[in-house]
Amino acid sequence: MRRMLPLLAATLLSAILLPLVAFAKDREVSIGLQAAVTSIDPHYHNLSPNNSLSRHIFEALIRVDANQKLIPGLATSWRAVDDLTWEFKLRNNVKWHDGTPFTAEDVAFTLKRVPNVPNSPSSFATFTKPIVDVKIVDAHTIVFKTAAPHVLLPSDMAQVLIVSKLHGEKATTDDYNSGKAAIGTGPFKFAEYVPNQRVVMTANYGYWGGEGPWDKVTSRSSPTRRHAWRRSSRATCR
């Protein structure tokens, strides 16, 4: 009997762990949105539902934490070199969702693109307007020049999501909405966008910030219902 105890314990442990492993690898969540997402293009429409969703796919150089403090994002540090010059050090070993490396070229491209998105109903150009020149020092160092002293530049950079130069150079807003150009560095990858209905994202398991709590996230437009979170039956039953 004593010899069987370790075997019984191992069997019981396996029985407990297997459902937990299944749960960990099959986690989904559905989110009800009170207002519809109007575009996947992170520079097209400065609208709260768009911005909230886009930050799961794309990322800014700087983040804002729960206490409104600026913290590193795709940039690990930033400093004012002088009254008109800001230097940003970019994070190493960050990959776009297609596996290509994130570099200063992507940042420079993004800042050029932001004020030139056609037919934008609410542009993000207000955040890039103070910058009059961009200099790439190396793959992970970039310098911004402003026309006048601008102490709020780090806060502005927290509002601008960086896009891939490779996929965005000739892309239209429709290309982002279809997923063709919706290649980010964030914790989730674009899967599907059906206007006025849903946006589906899947986990980016190679995310530099670590694995998130969900394998799949579906945001559904529910303009007549209160904003609510609902775990899918697959997540709650496993």
N, C-alpha and C positions, 0 to 999 in steps of 0.2 A: 504493500500500500504506500509506504513512504517513497518507494522508487517511482510510483506513478504520480505523486504530487507535482513534481516539476513539469511533467508532461501535461497534466491537467491545467496547471497555471498558464503554461504557454498557449494551450488551446483556447482558454478563456480570454487571454490577452489578445490573441489573433481575432477572436470573434468580436471583441470590442473595437479594435483598431481598424478593421476592414471597413465598417460603415463610415468611420471618421475619415479615412482616406478617400472613400468615394465622395463624401460631402466636400472635402477639400478640393477635389478635382472637378467638381460639377456644381459650381455655385453661380446662381443667376439672381438678378434683381430687376424689377420693373419700377420705373419712376413715372408718376403722373405729373405733367407740366401744365400749369394754368394757362400759359401762353405758348404758342407754337414756335419752334425753331425755324427761322426763315432762311438760313443758309449754313453750310458747313465751312464756307470760306471765312477764315477768322479775321479778315480785314474788310469784309463787305458791309456788314450792318452792326453797328455798335448798339447791341440790344442785350438786355440781361440774360434771357434764355440762351441766346447764341453764345454769349461770352462764357457762361457757366459750363455749357456742354463742350465748347471748343477747348477749354483748359484741360479736359481729360485726354484730348488727342494731341494738342499742341502745347508748347510751353513758352514762357517769357524768360528773359534774362534774369529777372528778379521776381521773387514771390512776395506775397503779403500774408503774414500769419494771422491767427485769430485775434491778436492784439493790435493789428494794423502795423506791425513792425516789418520793415523790409528785410528779407532774408535771401540767401543765394538760391538761384534757380539754375538756368543754363549758364549763368555767370557765377563764378565762385567768389569774385571780389570786384570792387569798383572803387575808383578814387578820382578826386578832382586834381589834375596835374597843375592846373592854374585856373584862373577865372573863366576861361573859355574852352578848356580842354578836359575831357573825361576819358579815363582809360578803364576798359573792362577786360578782366581775365576770364576766359571761357572754360567750361568744364571739359576735362579730357575724357576719352573713352565713351562718349555719348553716341549712340547710333540712331539713325532714322529707322522707321518701321521696316524699311526695305533692306536694312543692314549697312547702308552707306554711312560714313562718319559725318558727324556734325562739326562744322568749322566756322570760322569768321566770315567766310564767303556767304554762308547762309544768312548771317546777321546783316551784312551789307546789302544783300539782295532784298531782304525783308523791308529794310528801311526805305529802299528805293521804291518798292512796290506799294507800300501802304497808301501814299497820297494819290496813287494812279489807278485805283480799282474803278473800272467803269460803272456808272449808274449806282454808285453807293448811296443808299438813302440816309446813312449816318456814318460819316467817315471817321477813321482813327487818326487822320492826318494831324489833328491838334496835338497829338503826343509826339510826333516826329518833326513838326514844324520848326522847333528851336534849333535842330541840327542842320548845319549848313555844309558840313563836310565829314566824310567817313574815311578813315585810313586803316587798312589791314596791316598790322605789324607782323604777325605770323598767324599760323592756323588757329591759335587759341588766344590771341590778343588783338583787340580792336580799339581804336581811338575815335571819339566823336568831338567835333568842333561845333561850338554854338556861336551865334552872332552876338550874343550878349550873355552876361553871367546868368546861369539858370540852375539854381540849387535844387529844383524839383525834377531834374532829369532822371535820377534813379526811380522816382515814383512814376514818371511817364513810361519808363522802360518796363515797369511791372504791368502795364496795360497792353503792350504790343506783343502778340504771339509770333514766334519765329517759325517761318516756313522753309521748306527745302528749296534751294536754288535749282537743283536738278529737276525736280518735279514741278516747280512753280514758274519757271522762267517763261514758258509759253502757255501757261495754263490760264483758263478763264474761271470765273466763279462757277460756271456749270461743271467744269472739270473737278472742282472741289466737291460739289454736290453729288456728283456721280461716284466719287471715291478715287478717281484717276489721279488726282493731285493731293488728296487728303492723306498725305504721308507725314506724320508728326514724330515727335520724340517722346510723347507723353505715355502714361501708364496704360492707355487703351488705344486700340486700333479701330479705324473706321470699318464698319461692316455693311451698313445699309442706311439710306436716308430716303424716306417717303414723305414728301412735303405735307404738312398739316396732319400727319399721322404718327410717324415714329422715326427714331434714330436708334440704330443698333451698333454697339461697340463690343469688341472682344479684348481680352487681356493681352497686354504686351509683356510676355514673360521675360523678355530681355531688358526690361526697363532698368535704367541706371539707379533709380531710387528704390528698387526692391519690388517684390510682387505685392499686388493689391489684394483686397478681400474678395473680389468677384472675377469670375471667368467670362461672364457676359452681362452687359447692361443694356436694357431697352428703355428708352425715354419715349413716353407716349403723350401726345398732345391731348389734354382734357380741359379745354377752355371753360367748360360749364361746370367743372367740378373743382373742389378745393385741392390745392397742392397736397399730394400724399405719396408716401412710400409704401410699396407692397412687394414683399418677397414672393418670388415665383413658387409654385407648388413643388418644383424640383428641389429648390433650396430648403424648403421647410420640411419636406417629407423624407429627405435622406438623413 
